[in-house]
Amino acid sequence: MAWAQRQGWKGTSGEDLARDYAAGVPVALDAVRRSTTAVGEAITSVATLLDVHQVSIGGGFAHVAPDYIDLVMATIAECAIVDYARSVIVARSGLSDNGPLIGAAALIHRQDLL
């Protein structure tokens, strides 16, 4: 959102961005596309290096656009050099918007991981 605000976008929340994306506001479209490109490129890199087969995207921003996952997958298809990275499956987390919070809370019980 900070990037969109620097471009003159007046929204202040993910919900505002989602609304403007749905309405076709150019800066909101660009902001979501920047996000999906960055996420897709990151997933492609990780899948290439670690032979990852499935990735879950959680948190509220994954819901900013109904086609968010499709856009991430399009970036992967475009950027992947090796076939196995191109075949990675990307899905929204089954933990809804609370995924990051649940993960952080779980670390309380496994402080050895910190």
Secondary structure, 3 states (H helix, E strand, C coil): CHHHHHCCCCCCCHHHHHHHHHHCCHHHHHHHHHHHHHHHHHHHHHHHHHCCCEEEECCHHHHCCCCHHHHHHHHHHHHCCCHHHHCCEEEECCCHHHHHHHHHHHHHCCHHHC
